Amino acid sequence: MSLAASLATQVVSVNIGAVGYGLAAIGPGIGIGLVFGHAIEAMARQPEASARIQLYMWIGFALTEALALIGLIAPFIFKY
């Protein structure tokens, strides 16, 4: 295998990893949008419960964001 072919293979594998993380970030992005959207809707319907709703909103945000961070770290773990 020539040096050029070896470098091309390395570049392609790096780009595929970036594309994979980009696709993996779509799910948590949609999830975060749903969490905040439904929390705002719930606070508009029941303003007296907004403190409790806001607490659960932040917990849902943290759990959903953890998926994106796992998606960022997973390729490094499984690569070696």
ZALUMGU-73075 format. One record per residue: residue in one letter; residue number from 1; x, y, z of N, C-alpha, C in turn. Coordinates in Angstrom, 1 decimal, padded with zeros to 4 digits. Last residue first. Layout:
BEGIN
+------+-----+--------+--------+--------+--------+--------+--------+--------+--------+--------+
! code ! pos !   n_xx !   n_yy !   n_zz !  ca_xx !  ca_yy !  ca_zz !   c_xx !   c_yy !   c_zz !
+------+-----+--------+--------+--------+--------+--------+--------+--------+--------+--------+
!    A ! NUM !      X !      Y !      Z !      X !      Y !      Z !      X !      Y !      Z !
...
+------+-----+--------+--------+--------+--------+--------+--------+--------+--------+--------+
END
This chain:
BEGIN
+------+-----+--------+--------+--------+--------+--------+--------+--------+--------+--------+
! code ! pos !   n_xx !   n_yy !   n_zz !  ca_xx !  ca_yy !  ca_zz !   c_xx !   c_yy !   c_zz !
+------+-----+--------+--------+--------+--------+--------+--------+--------+--------+--------+
!    Y !  80 ! -009.9 !  001.6 !  020.2 ! -008.7 !  000.8 !  020.6 ! -009.1 ! -000.4 !  021.3 !
!    K !  79 ! -012.5 !  002.5 !  019.7 ! -011.5 !  002.5 !  018.6 ! -010.3 !  001.6 !  019.0 !
!    F !  78 ! -014.2 !  002.6 !  021.8 ! -014.3 !  001.5 !  020.9 ! -013.2 !  001.4 !  019.8 !
!    I !  77 ! -013.5 !  005.2 !  022.9 ! -013.4 !  004.0 !  023.7 ! -013.3 !  002.7 !  022.8 !
!    F !  76 ! -013.9 !  007.0 !  020.8 ! -012.6 !  006.8 !  021.4 ! -012.4 !  005.6 !  022.2 !
!    P !  75 ! -016.7 !  006.7 !  020.4 ! -015.8 !  006.3 !  019.4 ! -014.3 !  006.1 !  019.9 !
!    A !  74 ! -017.8 !  007.6 !  023.0 ! -017.8 !  006.2 !  022.6 ! -016.9 !  005.8 !  021.5 !
!    I !  73 ! -017.8 !  010.4 !  023.3 ! -016.7 !  009.6 !  023.9 ! -016.6 !  008.2 !  023.4 !
!    L !  72 ! -020.0 !  011.3 !  022.0 ! -018.8 !  011.9 !  021.7 ! -017.6 !  011.0 !  022.2 !
!    G !  71 ! -022.1 !  009.8 !  023.1 ! -021.8 !  009.7 !  021.7 ! -020.5 !  010.3 !  021.3 !
!    I !  70 ! -021.9 !  010.9 !  025.7 ! -021.6 !  009.5 !  025.5 ! -021.3 !  009.2 !  024.0 !
!    L !  69 ! -022.9 !  013.4 !  025.1 ! -021.5 !  013.3 !  025.6 ! -021.1 !  011.8 !  025.5 !
!    A !  68 ! -025.5 !  012.8 !  024.4 ! -024.6 !  013.4 !  023.4 ! -023.2 !  013.3 !  023.9 !
!    L !  67 ! -026.5 !  011.7 !  026.8 ! -026.4 !  010.9 !  025.6 ! -025.5 !  011.5 !  024.5 !
!    A !  66 ! -026.5 !  013.9 !  028.4 ! -025.5 !  012.8 !  028.7 ! -025.4 !  011.9 !  027.5 !
!    E !  65 ! -028.6 !  015.4 !  027.6 ! -027.3 !  015.8 !  027.2 ! -026.2 !  014.8 !  027.5 !
!    T !  64 ! -030.6 !  013.9 !  028.9 ! -030.6 !  013.9 !  027.5 ! -029.2 !  014.4 !  026.9 !
!    L !  63 ! -030.0 !  014.4 !  031.6 ! -030.0 !  013.1 !  031.1 ! -029.9 !  013.0 !  029.6 !
!    A !  62 ! -030.3 !  017.2 !  031.6 ! -029.1 !  016.6 !  032.0 ! -029.0 !  015.2 !  031.4 !
!    F !  61 ! -033.1 !  017.5 !  030.9 ! -032.0 !  018.1 !  030.1 ! -030.7 !  017.4 !  030.3 !
!    G !  60 ! -034.3 !  016.3 !  033.1 ! -034.4 !  015.7 !  031.8 ! -033.4 !  016.2 !  030.8 !
!    I !  59 ! -033.5 !  018.1 !  035.1 ! -033.1 !  016.7 !  035.2 ! -033.2 !  016.0 !  033.8 !
!    W !  58 ! -034.8 !  020.4 !  034.2 ! -033.3 !  020.4 !  034.2 ! -032.8 !  019.0 !  034.4 !
!    M !  57 ! -037.5 !  019.6 !  034.4 ! -037.0 !  020.0 !  033.1 ! -035.5 !  019.9 !  033.1 !
!    Y !  56 ! -037.8 !  019.2 !  037.1 ! -037.8 !  018.0 !  036.3 ! -037.3 !  018.3 !  034.9 !
!    L !  55 ! -037.7 !  021.9 !  037.9 ! -036.7 !  020.9 !  038.4 ! -036.6 !  019.7 !  037.5 !
!    Q !  54 ! -039.9 !  022.9 !  036.5 ! -038.5 !  023.4 !  036.2 ! -037.5 !  022.4 !  036.7 !
!    I !  53 ! -041.9 !  021.7 !  037.9 ! -041.7 !  021.4 !  036.5 ! -040.3 !  021.8 !  036.0 !
!    R !  52 ! -041.6 !  022.9 !  040.4 ! -041.5 !  021.5 !  040.3 ! -041.2 !  021.1 !  038.8 !
!    A !  51 ! -042.2 !  025.6 !  039.7 ! -040.9 !  025.2 !  040.4 ! -040.6 !  023.7 !  040.2 !
!    S !  50 ! -044.8 !  025.6 !  038.5 ! -043.6 !  025.8 !  037.7 ! -042.3 !  025.5 !  038.4 !
!    A !  49 ! -047.3 !  025.2 !  039.5 ! -046.4 !  024.1 !  039.6 ! -045.1 !  024.3 !  038.8 !
!    E !  48 ! -048.7 !  027.5 !  038.9 ! -048.4 !  027.2 !  040.3 ! -047.4 !  026.1 !  040.5 !
!    P !  47 ! -049.2 !  027.4 !  036.2 ! -048.1 !  028.3 !  036.7 ! -047.7 !  028.0 !  038.1 !
!    Q !  46 ! -050.0 !  025.3 !  034.1 ! -050.1 !  025.3 !  035.5 ! -049.0 !  026.1 !  036.1 !
!    R !  45 ! -049.6 !  026.0 !  031.4 ! -050.9 !  025.5 !  031.8 ! -051.1 !  025.5 !  033.3 !
!    A !  44 ! -047.1 !  026.9 !  031.3 ! -048.1 !  027.8 !  030.9 ! -049.5 !  027.3 !  031.3 !
!    M !  43 ! -045.7 !  024.7 !  032.2 ! -045.7 !  025.9 !  033.0 ! -046.8 !  026.9 !  032.6 !
!    A !  42 ! -046.2 !  023.0 !  029.9 ! -046.7 !  022.7 !  031.2 ! -046.7 !  023.8 !  032.2 !
!    E !  41 ! -044.8 !  024.4 !  027.9 ! -046.2 !  024.2 !  027.8 ! -046.8 !  023.9 !  029.1 !
!    I !  40 ! -042.2 !  024.2 !  029.0 ! -042.8 !  025.6 !  028.8 ! -044.3 !  025.4 !  028.7 !
!    A !  39 ! -041.9 !  021.4 !  028.8 ! -041.8 !  022.1 !  030.1 ! -042.5 !  023.5 !  030.0 !
!    H !  38 ! -042.0 !  021.0 !  026.1 ! -043.1 !  020.5 !  026.9 ! -043.1 !  021.1 !  028.3 !
!    G !  37 ! -039.6 !  022.3 !  025.3 ! -040.9 !  022.7 !  024.8 ! -042.1 !  022.2 !  025.6 !
!    F !  36 ! -037.6 !  021.0 !  026.7 ! -037.9 !  022.4 !  027.0 ! -039.3 !  022.8 !  026.5 !
!    V !  35 ! -037.9 !  018.3 !  025.6 ! -037.9 !  018.6 !  027.0 ! -038.3 !  020.0 !  027.4 !
!    L !  34 ! -037.7 !  018.8 !  022.8 ! -038.9 !  018.3 !  023.4 ! -039.0 !  018.5 !  024.9 !
!    G !  33 ! -035.0 !  019.7 !  022.7 ! -036.1 !  020.5 !  022.2 ! -037.4 !  020.1 !  022.8 !
!    I !  32 ! -033.7 !  017.4 !  023.6 ! -033.7 !  018.6 !  024.4 ! -034.8 !  019.6 !  024.0 !
!    G !  31 ! -034.3 !  015.6 !  021.5 ! -034.8 !  015.3 !  022.9 ! -034.8 !  016.6 !  023.7 !
!    I !  30 ! -033.0 !  016.7 !  019.4 ! -034.4 !  016.6 !  019.3 ! -035.0 !  016.4 !  020.7 !
!    G !  29 ! -030.4 !  016.3 !  020.4 ! -030.9 !  017.7 !  020.0 ! -032.4 !  017.7 !  020.0 !
!    P !  28 ! -030.2 !  013.6 !  020.7 ! -030.2 !  014.4 !  021.9 ! -030.7 !  015.8 !  021.6 !
!    G !  27 ! -030.3 !  013.0 !  017.8 ! -031.3 !  012.5 !  018.8 ! -031.3 !  013.3 !  020.0 !
!    I !  26 ! -028.0 !  014.2 !  016.7 ! -029.4 !  014.6 !  016.2 ! -030.4 !  014.2 !  017.3 !
!    A !  25 ! -025.7 !  013.2 !  017.4 ! -026.1 !  014.4 !  018.1 ! -027.5 !  014.8 !  017.7 !
!    A !  24 ! -025.2 !  011.1 !  015.6 ! -025.5 !  010.8 !  016.9 ! -026.0 !  012.0 !  017.7 !
!    L !  23 ! -024.4 !  012.6 !  013.3 ! -025.7 !  011.9 !  013.3 ! -026.1 !  011.5 !  014.7 !
!    G !  22 ! -022.0 !  013.5 !  014.3 ! -023.0 !  014.5 !  013.9 ! -024.4 !  013.8 !  013.9 !
!    Y !  21 ! -020.6 !  011.1 !  014.7 ! -021.0 !  011.9 !  015.9 ! -022.0 !  012.9 !  015.5 !
!    G !  20 ! -020.4 !  010.4 !  012.0 ! -021.1 !  009.5 !  012.9 ! -021.5 !  010.3 !  014.2 !
!    V !  19 ! -018.8 !  012.4 !  011.0 ! -020.2 !  012.3 !  010.5 ! -021.0 !  011.4 !  011.4 !
!    A !  18 ! -016.5 !  011.8 !  012.4 ! -017.1 !  013.1 !  012.6 ! -018.6 !  013.1 !  012.1 !
!    G !  17 ! -015.9 !  009.3 !  011.4 ! -016.1 !  009.4 !  012.8 ! -016.9 !  010.7 !  013.1 !
!    I !  16 ! -015.4 !  009.9 !  008.7 ! -016.5 !  009.1 !  009.0 ! -016.9 !  009.2 !  010.5 !
!    N !  15 ! -013.0 !  011.4 !  009.0 ! -014.2 !  012.1 !  008.6 ! -015.5 !  011.2 !  008.9 !
!    V !  14 ! -011.3 !  009.3 !  009.8 ! -011.5 !  010.5 !  010.7 ! -012.8 !  011.2 !  010.3 !
!    S !  13 ! -011.3 !  007.7 !  007.5 ! -011.8 !  007.2 !  008.8 ! -012.1 !  008.3 !  009.8 !
!    V !  12 ! -010.2 !  009.4 !  005.6 ! -011.6 !  009.0 !  005.5 ! -012.1 !  008.4 !  006.8 !
!    V !  11 ! -007.6 !  009.7 !  006.6 ! -008.5 !  010.8 !  006.5 ! -009.9 !  010.4 !  006.4 !
!    Q !  10 ! -006.7 !  007.0 !  006.3 ! -006.7 !  007.6 !  007.6 ! -007.7 !  008.8 !  007.6 !
!    T !   9 ! -006.8 !  006.7 !  003.5 ! -007.6 !  005.8 !  004.4 ! -007.8 !  006.4 !  005.8 !
!    A !   8 ! -005.0 !  008.6 !  002.7 ! -006.3 !  008.7 !  002.3 ! -007.3 !  007.9 !  003.2 !
!    L !   7 ! -002.6 !  007.4 !  003.8 ! -003.1 !  008.7 !  004.3 ! -004.6 !  008.9 !  003.9 !
!    S !   6 ! -002.5 !  005.1 !  002.1 ! -002.5 !  005.0 !  003.6 ! -003.1 !  006.3 !  004.2 !
!    A !   5 ! -002.2 !  006.2 ! -000.4 ! -003.4 !  005.4 ! -000.1 ! -003.6 !  005.3 !  001.4 !
!    A !   4 !  000.3 !  007.5 ! -000.1 ! -000.9 !  008.3 ! -000.4 ! -002.2 !  007.5 ! -000.1 !
!    L !   3 !  002.0 !  005.3 !  000.4 !  001.8 !  006.3 !  001.4 !  000.6 !  007.1 !  001.2 !
!    S !   2 !  000.6 !  002.2 ! -000.9 !  001.4 !  003.4 ! -001.0 !  001.1 !  004.3 !  000.2 !
!    M !   1 !  000.9 ! -001.2 !  000.0 !  000.0 !  000.0 !  000.0 !  000.9 !  001.2 !  000.0 !
+------+-----+--------+--------+--------+--------+--------+--------+--------+--------+--------+
END
